[in-house]
């Protein structure tokens, strides 16, 4: 049976020229149906590709075969290039405290990359059963000063995981980011029943895990929330406008926005600038300076090229 009614849909998986699309009827949001779709040949999306996470309009729906046609693409809020997924609402940076050992510089770069997406960013610390409670409290205090209320996971305390799961069910579309071997795949297997993605041990030689997930796919956690199952990936190239970098550090943002500090010049980069009034005593300031200098060097290199 076919229907000419158009529905708003969410692309949950992409393979070759086909897409799995969850139909979302706004009047009855909980009753979603999944359709195998192709793009209407006469439609030109201005050379745009369709990605997992995109909202589309589907038509020519066949309820028996569960097939439909994508007739238009809605404007996306954001796009993560690698892995390719759009309309992310929340990014969870996953880092282990041991095996592999916590690398603060690496954590910082992941946080800044996530902040550059303009979405809500959270920090999750895994393998906390391998450290003492004193060490866990120390890390919670450290990251609180960075501006993040870290979530800690401990295999011996399942209520920690249940709290994270309950939070994820309140978010629209979440994705895990972080280095290999920190437990992203294991965590997704716990969150999504029946997923059973393969996991690989951390290499004794390089102290990093092997990437095991291959396809990008959205899984429903509740009537209004999804989580992305994505290939494991390491740090992407951080390409941020040098002028916007200060806003990505919560310690600087808080001083400028919440406390209302004013430097002599509006475009102050808070290094050795004349009339800079920023309190530079926060821990991440050394990371910030290195990022600014790196961005400057890249800028001048591009000018020479």
N, C-alpha and C positions, 0 to 999 in steps of 0.2 A: 504494500500500500504506500503510495507516494503522497506527499503534501507540498503545497506551494508556500507554506508559511515559512518566513525567514526567522532564524534564531541567532542569537549571539552565542559564540562558541569560544572555547579556550583550547589552543593547540597543546596537547600533552605529550606528543611524540612525533618524530619526523623520520621517515625512511624512504630513500629514493624520491619519487614524486608524490608519495602518499603521506597523509597526515592523520593522526588520531586526534579527534576533536571532541571535547566534552561540551554538549549542548547545555546552556544555562538559561532556563526560563526564569526571568527576574520575578515573575509572579509566584513561582513555586521553586525557589532556588535549590531546595534539597533534592528534587527529582531530576537528576542529571542523567543524560544518556550519551553514550559514546558512539561516534560515527567514524567510519573510514572515509576520508575525503581526498579529492583531488581539486586543484585550482581550475576554475572555469577558464577555458582556453582563450576566450575573447577578452579576459580581464588583464589589464596591464597595471601592475603596482609600481610603475615608475622605476623599474629595475630593482625594486626592493625584494629581498628574500623574505620568506616567512620562517620564523624561528619558533622553537618551543617556548611557550609562555605568551605568545601573541594572541590577542583577541581578534577574532574574525567573525564575519557573518556567513552563515551557511544556508543554502537553499537546495531545492530539488531533493528533498529528504525522502529516502525510502526506508520506512520503519521496519520492513521485513528483513531486508538485507543489511540494515544499519549502515547505509552509504549515503553520502551527501556531497555537495559541491561548495567549495569556498568561493564566494562572490565578491567579498571586499575585506580589506584589512584595516583594523582600527589603529589609530595613532598610538604608538607605544610610549611608555614613560621612560624607559631606559633599556639599554642593551649591553650585556656582557659578551665580549667577543669570543673569549676562549675560557670555558666552553660557551657555545652560542646559546644564550637563553635571555629572554626579555621579560620586562615588567616585574622585576624582583622588588619585593617590598622590604625584605629583611635579609641581612647577611650575617651569618654566624661564623666567626673566625675560630676554627678548631685547632688547638695546640696541645701537645702533651707536655706534662711536667718532667717526665722521664721516658727514655726509650722511644723516640729520641729525646734528649735533654732539651729543656726550654731554651730557646735562643731569643733574647729580648729584642735584638735588632731586627730579626726576622718577623717577630710578632708585630713590631711597630710598622714595618713596611706593609704587612697584610692589612693592618688596621687603616693605614692611610689610603691604601688602594680601595678598600671597602668604603671609606668615608667619601672618596671622590665620586662614588656612584650616586651620592645624594639620597641614600636610604638609611633606615635604622640599622645600626651596627651593634652586635653583641660579641662577647668573648667567652669561649668555653674551654676549660682546662680539663683534659682527660688524664686517665691513669693516676688519679690522686690517691689511689690505694698504695702506690709505690713511694709516697712521701709521708712525713709525719704531719700531725695536726698543726704543729707549730709552723712548719714550712707552708702549709696550706693557708693558714691565717696571714702569714707574711706576704704571700702572693696576692691574696685578696686585698690587703691594704695597699700594696704597691699599685695594682691596677685600678684601684679606687682613686688613687692620686692621679692616674693617667686620665681618669674620667669615665671608667668602665666598671660596672658591677659584674665581676666575672662569675660565671656559672661553673661549678666544679662537679666532676663526675667521678664516682668511686664504685667499683664493682661490688664492694661489700655493703654499699648503702643504696639500694634500689630506689629509695624515695627521691634521691637527687635526680635520677633519670626521669621519674614520673613528673617532677616539677618542670623539667625541660619540655617534656612531651605536652603537658598542659599548656605551656606558653606557646609552643609551636602551633597548636590548634587555634590560637587566637590571631595568628598572623595570616596575611593573604597569600604570600608566596615566598618561602624561605629557601635559602641555599647555604650549604656548608662550603667554606673555603679554608685552606690551610695546607701545610706541607704534607708530603706523603708519610705514612707510617704512624700518624697520630690518632688513628681510630675512626676516621670519617665513615669508612665503609661498614665497620662493625656497628657504629652508631645508627646508620641508616637501616641496617638489617634489623635492629631492635625496634626502630620506629615504624618501619613498613613491614607488616606481617607477610611472610611468603616471598620476600624479595630475594633473599639468599644469594647476594652478590659474593663473589669469591674474595677472600682476603689473603694477603701475603705477609710473611713475617718481615720484620725489620732486618736489613742487611747488617751483619756484624762488622763488615768492612767499612761501609760508608754511613752506617747508622741512620739509614733512611728506608722507608717502606717502598714497595713496588706498587705502581698504579695498577688497579685491578678492574675498575668499572669502565665500561666502554661506551654506552649510549646515554644520551641526555633524555630524561623523561620526568614528567610531573606525576606525583602520586597524591591523591586526595587524603587529607588527614581529618577533615570535618566538612560540613556543608559549605564552609567559606574559606577553607585553607588548603594549600598545597605545599609540598616540599619537593625540591629538585633532586633527583638521583643523577649524578653527573660524574664523568670521568675524573679520576684524581688528577690534580694539577698542582704544579709548584708556582712560585712567584712569577707573575706576569711583569712585563716591562711597565714601570710606573711612569706614565706620561701625564703630568699635571702642570698646568700653567703656574709658573713661579709666583704670580700675584695671588693665586687662590690657595697656595700651600698653607699659609698661616691659619686659614679658616678650617683646615682639616685636622689641626691639633686642638683637641678640646680644651687643653690648658690655656692656649692663647685665645681661643674663641670665648672662653668664659671671662677672661680678663677684659676683652674688648667689648663684648656684648652685655654680659651680666654686670660687670663691675664698672663699665664705662670708661676705662682708661683711654687717654688720647695721646697719641704721639704727635710730634711737630708736623710730620708729613703724612698725608692720608695713605700713601702707598708704601709706608714704612715696612721693611722686611724683618725688622727686629734683630738685626745683627749689630753692626757698629754704627748704625744710622744716627745722624745728628737728631737730638731731641726725642730719642726712643724712650718711652716710659714703661715698657714691658718689664715685669718681674721675671727674670730669666733663671730663677733658682729651681725650676721644676726639672725632674729627672730626664725627661725626653728632650730637653733643649739641645743636648749634644747630637741626638739623632736629627733634630730639626735643622741644625746648622749644616750637617753633612748633606742633607737633602737639598737645601738651598744652594750650596756650593756646587753640587752635582748638576742641578737644574741650570745654573748659570753656565757651567762648562759646556753642557749639551747645547745651550742656546748659542753660545759663541761658535761652537763647532759647526752648527747648522748654518750660521751666517757665512762662515768661511767656505762651506761646501756650495 
